[in-house]
Amino acid sequence: MWAALLAGLLMMLGLQATSASGQPRTEAKAAAADQVLTWTAGNDISRYTSAPETAVAGPATIVFENSEATGNTTGMPHTLTFVTSDPEYNQDVQLNILANPFDDQGGKHTAEVTLTPGRYLYHCTIPGHGEMKGVLVVTEGGGGDDTTAPETSAEVGGVQNADGAYVGSATVTLGATDEGGSGVERIEYAIGADGAWQPYTTPVVVDQVGEHTVRYRAFDKAGNAAEEKSVTFAVAAPDTDDTTAPETSATVSGEKNADGAYIDMATVTVTASDTGSGVNTIEYAVGDGAWQAYTAPVMVHEAGEHTVRYRATDKAGNAAAVKSVAFTVVAAPPQDTVPPVTGATVEGSKDSDGAYVGSAKVTVSATDEGGSGVAGIEYSLDAGPYLAYTEPVIVDRVGRHTVSYRASDRAGNTSAPLTVSFTVVSGQVPPPPCPEYDERLTVIVGTVDTGVPNRVTNNRCRINELIEDEKDWSSQQLFLKHVREVTDALLDEGVVDRREYRAINKAARQSKIGVPGQTEGYRAILDGSQESFAKWQQVGGGSFALNEDGSITSSTSTPGMGMLWFPERKYGDFSLKLQWRDDAPGTANTNGGVFVRFPQVHDHPEESRPEWVAIKYGHEVQVFDSPTGDMYKSGSIYGFDRVGLAGAGVTEKGTWNDYEIRVVDQHYSVYRNGVLINEFDNTGGQDFYPPRSDDPGTDGRRYASGYVGLQVHGTTDVVSYRDVRIREL
């Protein structure tokens, strides 16, 4: 599979037909022939077999070889990727090479780039290969024997009067040459004895009336610095009959408290204008302090009452009267960095086992010691989305439950989530009469997301649970009538408004539920029971365990990468629906996937590694929400069609996600939470691995039918699945 991906990557990066500098490949190779930098890889996923440590700035040929000759005997792919997102390292080389011994290059690839002085960070982007990384240090090329500083010069130009002063303005042009061989790197200049050094790029224009000194210096690429020189001159005002002083004003800005005092700092901005000869100087003084040249807004930090005086002079010598602004600066109150303290209590009637009979009432509280005050409390029921907490939460569904809760203060601090768990058993209060169990965040009809919040209704069911969009409806009209009846009642009860009413009914029409050819019911192949779970089979490393709530979760103790697959039957064209949740520990993100259309794993040449049958000969629909690591995010067809993080529609970690994978002929559609996030046409010639001769009638486009499975990636990539259903199309 890797060869086609490599071609796509190189095309994207501009490395297939041109070098990084834009030269034709043949010319770039000639330019970089004297500097070849080679990386090699083998079976080890913790380090490259060899890698350069240093290079010289300029053209270079990058060679990356991951082949049998370099020690790769398993066909394991690796990448060589230059990181361009870390500001501590150079970011000017876009390089991402994927290689494996079975690709069309035999695992050996080259690219031409242009390196600049500094450090380049490189690594392998394939998950699990995170320790394969290093730093390439690039130094200046040439000039190693240069010990001679550049020669510098300055020329002042402009119209001079009889006294030699430049009338109106003077232009200073600087130059530098380097006889030492390394070449001039930069020229710098500074105006006045205390002026800051600045890079020289164009001639310097000085138009302020008075005496001036411009200092200048230069550096070559070998690090030699020319001795500082200077040029002195005077600028005189042009003849004018201007007798009017400049107009001046000042404003004070900053964050104020209720008394009008500026918190921590006040910024004074002074402006002056002159319609005659033009403004020559602006000056300011803080309190009784000395006058200073005004070049930028004045920031006053010291707490207390302040007065800033200001004045201006034009080029004809007219001086404006002194003005002033007064203000007060106060210290900011101590910043609130302490999140609220939260707590929860559970109330209700208990049986002898400590379970709550009928229902449990969860009351959440929060206090803020930081001083800014509590802004809001949120809660999550059974890993669902966080909702605003406004009153005690009543939980009356039979089973084991967990309520997570957190609070935020007005300073933006959010407390770490805490949880309280309990069990509800049957009592006199019957469970809510909900046709389905659906706690998605919004109302989704079929695959159409209405955007309407999936609220709890007056009969304790959520809106989604009342819209039976997975029932086998005999006609669309019957389904639309059912949705109207449900929404009519919700509108009367005040659960939805008119806009939401129309949105749900419009989605029902767009869903095409009940239309002939789309009414076949879904078959539950993993329904949460031990009986259905027993029909699945684990191959390869890792394992899944059945939870009390009917979901399955990958093991944190059984190592290895493997697959749980459903061996009862093969599927051709189908719609596969399921829910998955990222349960990776801490801040990590899970890595998983759904395998479709792969052959029988036990009657196959890959019998020694049965989990690879799905990878090599089927398709994996990726589950991966991390902003770093693998380039294939959720919804990607792994190795064939990438979806970026923005397109994946990431949800909060620990939230159940709906997936629908729809396959018709060789067209794949992936829906996440009702939103189409990827479409892929398997047109052939894209496999990472050579096409199979026993794949009938697909022209190398993989199987026209096959089995389905769920991936377990490793002990830290913890993922949960539930409610797996399939419908043949």
MIDO-944960 format. One record per residue (C-alpha): x, y, z. Coordinates in steps of 0.001 Angstrom, whole numbers, padded with zeros to 6 digits, always signed. Example, Ala and Ser with C-alpha at 12.3 -4.5 7.8 and 13.67 -1.06 7.14 Angstrom:
% residues 2
+012300-004500+007800/+013670-001060+007140/
//
This chain:
% residues 729
+000000+000000+000000/+002860+002405+000755/+004090+003043-002800/+001030+004979-003925/+000975+007056-000760/+004615+007956-001330/+003842+009163-004832/+001008+011325-003503/+003155+012754-000745/+006002+013621-003093/+003599+015252-005516/+002091+017295-002683/+005524+018404-001497/+006815+019305-004954/+009524+016635-004805/+008445+014479-007721/+009521+016695-010608/+011398+019569-009006/+013829+020204-006214/+012988+022217-003087/+014562+025252-004748/+012414+024839-007856/+015219+023639-010142/+014630+020732-012533/+015590+017470-010861/+018596+016814-013112/+020073+020285-012522/+019423+020085-008777/+021196+016725-008592/+024220+018195-010284/+024248+021152-007892/+023961+018920-004838/+026187+016100-006037/+028995+016989-003636/+026667+016769-000557/+024650+013575-000167/+022932+012995+003187/+021765+009419+003779/+019291+008008+006307/+018650+004246+006548/+016059+002198+008455/+015461-001470+009206/+013280-003581+011497/+013908-001367+014529/+011046+001078+015294/+012971+002983+017983/+015780+004439+015856/+017035+004918+012321/+019812+002473+011388/+022000+005410+010358/+021548+009177+010076/+023809+012183+009407/+024510+014602+012240/+025903+017635+010367/+025687+019260+006944/+026764+022426+005138/+024307+025103+004040/+023312+024918+000399/+021991+022279-002025/+021896+018693-000768/+020629+015323-001973/+018555+013543+000669/+018635+009740+000448/+016235+007652+002551/+016558+003875+002260/+014357+001376+004108/+015068-001892+002311/+016250-005443+002796/+019780-004162+002134/+019524-001842+005145/+018101-004545+007424/+014315-004432+006851/+013200-008071+006587/+009556-007618+007678/+008270-005044+005167/+007717-002499+007961/+007210+001016+006489/+009006+004071+007914/+008989+007770+007072/+011629+010494+007106/+009829+013718+007966/+011309+017161+008655/+009292+018972+011358/+008119+022450+010294/+005885+023315+013262/+008522+023778+016015/+009859+027375+016202/+013098+026149+017830/+014123+024480+014569/+014423+025488+010905/+011068+025328+009128/+012055+025974+005492/+012377+022388+004171/+009155+020478+003468/+010184+016809+003417/+008020+013745+004084/+009287+010513+002485/+007545+007163+003020/+009514+004016+002150/+009201+000245+002481/+011032-002643+000772/+008001-003535-001362/+007382-000143-002978/+008246+000627-006595/+011597+002140-005552/+012620-000924-003563/+012616+001214-000432/+015235+003733-001626/+014130+007320-002327/+015909+010615-003025/+014949+014279-002922/+016848+017507-003562/+016582+020304-001016/+018350+023522-000070/+019510+023712+003559/+020054+026899+005560/+022232+027360+008667/+020612+026141+011873/+019049+022905+013120/+016466+020617+011495/+014336+018256+013597/+013349+015020+011838/+011278+011990+012896/+009119+009085+011734/+005384+009921+011687/+004082+006339+011850/+002380+005636+015229/+004521+003546+017571/+007724+004734+015900/+007925+007889+018022/+011510+007290+019226/+012830+007465+015647/+013975+011082+015597/+017055+013285+015612/+018570+016673+014814/+020618+017685+011749/+022954+020644+012413/+023699+022807+009344/+026640+025223+009327/+027646+028004+006919/+029302+026769+003746/+032670+028119+002562/+034739+030955+004039/+036447+028775+006582/+039768+030635+006221/+038253+034141+006108/+039669+036290+008965/+039339+039675+007260/+036502+042013+008201/+034450+043745+005471/+035312+047243+004212/+032506+049778+004792/+031640+053187+003331/+029006+055892+003725/+027832+058696+001438/+025527+061576+002444/+023392+063106-000293/+020938+065963-000628/+020696+069702-001410/+023113+071766+000727/+022966+075435+001680/+025906+077857+001890/+026799+076525+005339/+026966+072931+004118/+023758+071845+005893/+021322+069669+003963/+018097+071536+003248/+014948+069631+004286/+016564+066187+004530/+019742+064167+004044/+020044+060663+002550/+022757+058328+003895/+023792+055467+001572/+025933+052681+003081/+028038+050038+001345/+030275+047086+002241/+032597+044709+000425/+034382+041608+001678/+037816+040618+000386/+038134+037658+002760/+036031+035381+000588/+033019+034478+002718/+030938+037474+001583/+029009+040236+003364/+026237+038885+005582/+024644+042162+006772/+025060+045905+007289/+023703+047717+010360/+023232+051403+011244/+022218+053532+014251/+021173+057175+014460/+022798+059183+017264/+025151+058075+020010/+022485+056064+021844/+020344+054888+018938/+019618+051169+018567/+021309+049190+015785/+019004+048397+012876/+019443+046300+009705/+020331+048404+006666/+018196+047579+003628/+017660+050935+001859/+019263+054403+002108/+018464+056151+005390/+016533+059449+005130/+016996+061950+008005/+014648+064970+007882/+014782+066288+011442/+016356+069759+011655/+019605+069750+013644/+022969+068000+013977/+023049+064247+013330/+025449+061325+013512/+024824+058008+011741/+026947+055063+012897/+027429+051991+010713/+029154+048595+010657/+029097+045298+008698/+029617+041556+009246/+030769+038835+006857/+029549+035215+006745/+032641+034020+008609/+031640+036169+011599/+034197+038964+011147/+032895+042414+012220/+034019+045667+010626/+035086+048472+012937/+032283+050913+013725/+032397+054124+011692/+030215+057215+011616/+029263+060186+009463/+028103+063560+010883/+026020+066210+009129/+023393+068888+009729/+019853+069253+008386/+018447+072796+007972/+014841+073872+007488/+013892+075110+004020/+013048+078797+003663/+009523+079373+004950/+007245+082085+006310/+005727+079614+008812/+005072+081384+012142/+002448+078994+013538/+003374+076418+016165/+002277+072756+015768/-001042+071503+017118/-000594+068874+019847/-002824+066397+021700/-002487+063353+023938/-004669+060358+024841/-004406+057934+027747/-005447+054293+027279/-005466+051078+029276/-007737+048888+031387/-009662+050883+033989/-011265+049910+037265/-014626+051136+038515/-013017+054381+039823/-011470+055237+036456/-007916+054384+037522/-005728+052448+035104/-004896+048912+036236/-001160+048110+036199/-000312+050448+033305/-001429+053556+031427/-000248+054289+027877/+000090+057925+026789/+000014+058559+023040/+001091+062041+021870/+000347+063423+018402/+001374+066644+016659/+000550+068135+013276/+001843+071163+011395/+000481+072419+008091/+003409+074764+007490/+007008+073558+007630/+006110+070263+009301/+006682+068793+012756/+010353+068546+013687/+010378+067170+017255/+007928+065969+019899/+009023+065807+023524/+007500+064576+026753/+008281+064577+030476/+006795+062448+033262/+006019+064593+036321/+008943+066927+037053/+011343+064784+035046/+013573+065900+032209/+012283+066383+028688/+012823+063389+026401/+012369+062780+022695/+008992+061157+021973/+009382+058238+019563/+006716+055790+020770/+003750+055760+023190/+004816+056263+026812/+003915+053435+029220/+003612+054340+032903/+003612+051339+035267/+004245+052828+038716/+001175+052960+040950/+000092+056476+041938/-001039+059801+040442/+000867+060952+037369/+001145+063923+035014/+002735+063660+031585/+003745+066943+029922/+004295+067252+026187/+005280+069801+023545/+006344+069987+019884/+008471+072158+017596/+008160+072580+013834/+011013+072854+011326/+010718+076637+011279/+011488+076710+015003/+007972+077468+016255/+007330+075794+019621/+003906+074689+020853/+002824+075568+024374/+003386+072858+026997/+000295+070737+027685/-000298+067859+030074/-002550+064914+030926/-003168+063575+034435/-004223+060050+035477/-003903+057453+038209/-002347+053964+038024/-003250+051243+040558/-001884+047752+041053/-004019+044938+039709/-005822+042844+042301/-004296+039404+042879/-005019+037168+039901/-007390+034293+040496/-005513+031141+039451/-007376+028718+041695/-010175+026673+040111/-013433+026160+042000/-013816+023371+044527/-016601+020968+043551/-018559+018268+045307/-021499+015977+044635/-024026+014080+046715/-026295+011227+045662/-029660+010818+047357/-032454+008275+047139/-033789+005078+048679/-031233+002273+048835/-031579-001474+049005/-029437-003812+051118/-026700-003787+048442/-026452-000003+048446/-028151+000400+045052/-030690+003172+044576/-034204+001882+044087/-036080+003474+041201/-033926+006578+040843/-031023+008560+042253/-030768+012338+042605/-027298+013823+042031/-026685+017295+043471/-023496+019122+042421/-022040+022126+044256/-019091+024458+043673/-017345+027225+045611/-014572+029545+044444/-011813+030572+046824/-009881+032518+044164/-012159+035537+044389/-013600+035808+040888/-016658+033662+041654/-018195+030559+040098/-019239+031106+036485/-020924+027762+035840/-021135+024048+036603/-021284+021226+034036/-022034+017526+034289/-021746+014460+032067/-023852+011339+032473/-022216+008034+031523/-019466+009671+029419/-021984+011685+027408/-021452+015333+026429/-021012+017905+029205/-024234+019829+029858/-024952+022931+031915/-025940+022016+035476/-028926+024058+036654/-030716+021667+038999/-030187+018210+040543/-029893+015409+037995/-032422+012596+038288/-031129+009234+037003/-033820+006560+036777/-032500+004146+034167/-031647+000758+035599/-027923-000004+035569/-024532+001254+036633/-024013+005011+036140/-021202+007540+036428/-021739+011298+036682/-018706+013496+035940/-018785+017125+037023/-016616+020223+036859/-016917+023992+037375/-015351+027154+035958/-014835+030547+037590/-015049+034010+036042/-011251+034132+035691/-011384+031161+033321/-010089+028495+035705/-011770+025101+035306/-011617+022391+037929/-010463+018891+037066/-013442+016589+036444/-014523+014475+039412/-016889+011536+039287/-019475+009821+041407/-020698+006305+040506/-023751+004394+041655/-026234+001705+040628/-029964+002087+040005/-032225-000971+040300/-035863-001434+039392/-038412+000091+041731/-041960+001271+041612/-041091+003928+039035/-040975+002201+035611/-038118+003004+033226/-038898+005632+030588/-040748+004195+027545/-038005+005007+025050/-038090+003054+021758/-034329+003482+021303/-031282+004469+023383/-029647+007549+021860/-027683+010157+023827/-026007+011974+020941/-025568+015707+021393/-027943+016775+018616/-031017+015335+016901/-029843+013250+013932/-032404+011674+011591/-030739+008923+009611/-027518+010693+008676/-028944+014257+008636/-027844+016391+011590/-030536+018965+012456/-028390+020902+014925/-031299+020777+017400/-030116+019846+020928/-031048+016267+021833/-032989+017303+024928/-034686+015152+027542/-038444+015360+026953/-041281+015348+029495/-041540+011536+029374/-037800+011292+030282/-036761+010100+026810/-034473+012143+024587/-035785+013501+021267/-033573+011132+019262/-035036+008188+021159/-038570+009082+020101/-037709+009327+016392/-037461+005672+015379/-035232+006226+012358/-033813+002681+012497/-037170+000943+012352/-038092-000906+009145/-040613+001594+007749/-042736+000336+004838/-043020+003808+003265/-041602+007253+003690/-045049+008734+004260/-045549+006564+007348/-042192+007661+008737/-042891+011346+008032/-046298+011026+009717/-044627+009463+012757/-042066+012322+012954/-044835+014955+012672/-046766+013325+015499/-043656+013249+017704/-042693+016861+016961/-046309+018108+017306/-046305+016792+020861/-042842+018249+021575/-043950+021647+020254/-047066+021603+022462/-044941+020673+025490/-042441+023470+024802/-039540+021066+024273/-038845+022489+020789/-039662+025814+019156/-041068+026445+015668/-037645+026670+014003/-036519+023401+015594/-039833+021764+014668/-039283+022638+010988/-035618+021533+011094/-036487+018055+012400/-039271+017489+009869/-037061+018750+007028/-034318+016318+008087/-036867+013484+008087/-037675+014223+004432/-033984+014501+003490/-033141+011223+005244/-035155+009196+002658/-036073+006744+005392/-038843+004496+004089/-038006+005123+000420/-038060+001814-001501/-034603+000273-001613/-033571+001996+001609/-035950+000425+004092/-034063-002774+004931/-033537-003016+008648/-030160-003070+010357/-028977-006322+011876/-027342-005958+015313/-024082-007946+015264/-022782-006576+018583/-025730-005636+020790/-024099-005634+024229/-025055-009185+025164/-022592-011919+025990/-024232-014038+023292/-023475-011568+020481/-019978-010819+021829/-019182-014560+021743/-019793-014609+017980/-016770-012349+017402/-013191-013667+017291/-009895-012034+018355/-006790-012492+016186/-003303-011032+016706/-002305-009104+019833/-004488-007257+022327/-008020-008080+023364/-011461-006617+024093/-013637-007093+027183/-017426-006763+027469/-018550-004064+029936/-021668-003986+032117/-023229-001291+029918/-022909-003470+026808/-019888-001701+025303/-016530-003363+024692/-013157-001812+025627/-009662-002734+024467/-007301-004159+027080/-004729-002070+028953/-002740-005154+029927/-002732-007442+026860/-000028-006041+024522/+000126-006133+020753/-001902-005003+017760/-004783-007183+016630/-008376-007321+015545/-011782-008480+016763/-013644-009706+013670/-017096-011041+012848/-016591-014380+011032/-020245-015336+010543/-020633-013869+007055/-019165-011656+004337/-020781-008405+003191/-020731-006806-000271/-022514-003425-000454/-023564-002359+003016/-024125+000362+005614/-022255-000342+008865/-023246+001703+011927/-021545+001723+015318/-020441+003989+018142/-016855+004463+019349/-015265+006400+022202/-011691+007556+022868/-010783+006158+026310/-006979+006604+026091/-005513+007508+029504/-004549+011081+030435/-004113+013557+027597/-003227+010847+025045/-005547+010061+022143/-006572+006613+021020/-005569+005038+017731/-008004+002512+016297/-010045+001694+013265/-012842-000261+011612/-011802-002912+009065/-014091-003718+006129/-014082-006050+003098/-011123-008245+004050/-010877-011995+003241/-011137-014987+005592/-008143-014649+007921/-007551-018352+008601/-007488-019531+004988/-004851-017144+003760/-001069-016795+003124/-000915-014335+006027/-002046-016994+008525/+001112-016427+010617/-000003-012802+011145/-003807-013003+010683/-004403-009438+011853/-002425-008201+008819/-004924-009768+006431/-007328-006900+007136/-004575-004281+006765/-003071-005631+003536/-006162-006820+001726/-009079-004865+003200/-009608-001221+004086/-009263+000446+007495/-011502+003428+008333/-009323+005309+010811/-010211+006356+014380/-007587+008922+015455/-008312+012425+016803/-004786+013444+017893/-003421+016734+016431/+000036+015094+016287/+001353+011746+015124/-000224+009794+012310/-001217+011928+009296/-004418+009869+008849/-007131+011317+011129/-010604+009950+011851/-012562+009114+008717/-009461+008468+006603/-009227+005341+004480/-005871+004374+005926/-003035+004528+003429/-005282+005714+000595/-007336+008821+001393/-006396+011255+004143/-008767+013380+006222/-007242+016209+008235/-008185+017045+011807/-010464+019893+010687/-012392+017591+008372/-012658+014840+010964/-015018+016824+013191/-013293+016098+016519/-015459+015674+019629/-014426+015999+023242/-012374+013070+024512/-014526+010491+026302/-017583+011253+024136/-019417+008583+022153/-019209+009118+018384/-021563+007706+015752/-019944+006168+012682/-021663+005087+009502/-019476+003434+006859/-021389+003053+003605/-019825+000962+000810/-021396+000607-002650/-019320-001070-005357/-015901+000579-004829/-017285+003876-003422/-016775+004453+000310/-018661+007107+002354/-017840+007830+006011/-020260+009719+008276/-019339+010937+011756/-022167+012059+014016/-024383+012463+010961/-021864+014522+008963/-020246+013191+005771/-016502+013572+006432/-014980+011497+003634/-015749+009928+000259/-013309+007605-001498/-013371+005777-004818/-011068+002771-004934/-009966+002987-008565/-007101+000500-008402/-003319+000826-008494/-003218+002291-005013/-002343-000677-002812/+000501-000476-000344/+001205-004103-001249/+001169-005909-004642/-002361-006831-005865/-003496-010375-005150/-004060-012799-008029/-006966-014468-006206/-008982-011239-005888/-011563-011963-008602/-013146-009279-010698/-011806-006207-008913/-008858-005271-011161/-006586-004862-008162/-009158-002664-006400/-009437-004970-003414/-012295-007306-002668/-015879-006691-003771/-017038-008285-000502/-015507-009348+002782/-015670-009390+006552/-015798-006572+009133/-013631-006093+012225/-012589-003698+015005/-008937-002817+015571/-007063-002882+018889/-003851-000899+018429/-002090-001231+021785/-002432-001047+025564/-002302+002780+025649/-004608+003268+022633/-007702+002433+024676/-010890+002502+022588/-014480+001394+023258/-017133+000285+020739/-020844-000464+021080/-024095-000933+019157/-022600-002397+015953/-025279-002822+013253/-025131-003605+009548/-027590-003363+006670/-026977-004817+003228/-027632-002397+000369/
//
